[in-house]
């Protein structure tokens, strides 16, 4: 845990990967806005194939206490993968001290150090715990924040509620709560 905890005051280079339609891009936008709410500097970017929904998707966010000069993630300090394909593509390029969060349904490749990987039931929590698969990205941002200690809960909640459709605030708040709990229960 100490390696993970020591990262919270350093520049975070965060890469989220999964499938188009899982809300990966919105998740990085929410993390970036939560960081701004917390008074931090941030830059966000994304890329995805022409398939958009269903194709592989990657989005990134930099979060730092200092102004950010170069706005692209070069050496991720954190990687989250929600699909096997995205885990296999992006895990090969991370350093041994990169913190990795994967959905519990994925198989972690043997070349990864088990101590750097946290498995959590992100997709299952959205489907069974919240009752709506489309909340997986909100479950994920709460899990990421609980794992890394990026911002206070109130800042994350403000960012989430500014992006969810009117009338879905309650279900998204439930997703936030459950996302944080899956990390706390995993420690």
N, C-alpha and C positions, 0 to 999 in steps of 0.2 A: 504493500500500500504506500510506503514512503516514496517510491519512485513516482507514483501517480500524483500523490499530494504535492510533491515538490514542484510539479509543473504548473501549478495554478497561478503563480505570479510571473511566469515567463511568457514570452510570445508563443501563442498557440497557432499551429498550422493544422487546420482541421479539414479532413477530406471525408465526405460522406458518399457512399456509392450504393447503388441498387438498381432497380428497374424503373423505367419511366412510368409514372402514375402512382408511385409510392410516396410522393411528396418530398423527395430528397431536396429539390431546389428550395422549396418553401421552408424546409427545416433549416437550411443554412441562412436564409433570409431572416428567419426568426432568431437564430443564434446571433446574427450580426446586429439586429435591432435591440436584442436584450443587452448586448455588450455596450451599445450606444447609450441605452437607458442607464447602465451602470457607470457611465463616464469613461469608457474605454474606446480605443481606436479600433477600427475594423475595416475590412475589405472583403467583398463576396464575389464569387464568380461561379459559372456553371457550364457544363457541356453535356450534350446528349446526341444520340444518333437521330437520323431522320424519322425513325419509328416513333419517337417521342413517348408514346404509351406502349410499354412492354419491352422496349429496347434498353440497353444498358445506359445508366445515367450517373453522372458524377457532378458533385457540386462542392465548392470549397469556401472556407471562410478563415481569414486571419484575424486574430484578436490579440491586442497588445496594450500595455500601459503607456507605451510611447508611440509617437506618430509612425505610420507605416510608409516606408519608401517604396519598396517593391511589392506589388499587390497580387502576386501569384504564389501559390503554395509550391515550394521547391522540395522541402524535406518535412513531410507530415509528422507532427508530434502526436496526432490522433487520427485513427482510421475507423470508420464504422461501415460495415457491409451488411446489407440485408438480403443479398442473393449470393449463391455459390459462385456464379460467374464473376461478380464484382469482387468478391473476396480473393479469388484466385488471380485475378488480373492485378489488383492493387496491393495485395499483401506482399508480393514478391519484391516490391521496390522500397519497402519501409525499413528504417533502421531498427536495430534490436531494442532500442528504448522507446519506440513508438507504442503508445497505448492503443490497443485494438478492441473494439466492441463489435461482436457479431450476434446475429439472431441465433437463438439456441437451436434452430432447425438446421444450421449449417455444419458441415464437417470442416474442422480446422486442419489446414495442411500441416504435415509433419515438420516442415522446415521452420515453422513459427515456434518461438519459445512459449510454452503454455502459461508462463508467468506474466506475459505481456497481453494475454487475451482474456477478455471477459465475455462469457456467453450469457445472453439474457433473452427471455421470451418476448421480444418486442412485438412481433406479428401476432403471436397467440394472445398477448395481453390486449392488443387492439380489438381482436375478433371476439375473444371470450370474456375478457375483463370489462372492456368498455362497451362492447357490443356492436362496434362499427369498425370494419377493416380500414376505412379511410382515415382513422385517427392514428395510424402507425407512426406517422411522422411526428406527431405531438408526443406520443409515448417515447419516441426516440430522443427528441430534444430534451425531455425531462431526464431520461436515463443518462444522456451525455452530460448534462449539467450536474447530475448527482455524482457521476463518476469523476468529473474533472474539477468541479467547484468553480465554474466560470463566473457566474453571477448569482445574486440573491434571487430567491424564488419569485419575489414580487416583480423584479425586472423581467424575468422569463414570462411570467403570467401576462404582464402588460404587452409584451411583444406578441404572444400567442393571440390574445384577445383582439389585437388590432388587425389580425389577418384571417380570422375565422368568420364564416357567414353568420349573419344575424340569426339568432335563434339556436345556435349550436354552442353557445358559450359554456353551458353546463356540462355537456358531454366532453368538450375539450378540456375543461378544468379537471374532469374525472381522469382523462387520459394523462394529463400532467401529473396528477397525484400518483396514479398507478405506475407511470414511467419511472418516477423517482423511487418508488417502493421496490421495484424489481431489482434495482441496484443495491439499495440498503439491505434487502433480504438475501442478496447474493454475496455479501462481504463476509 
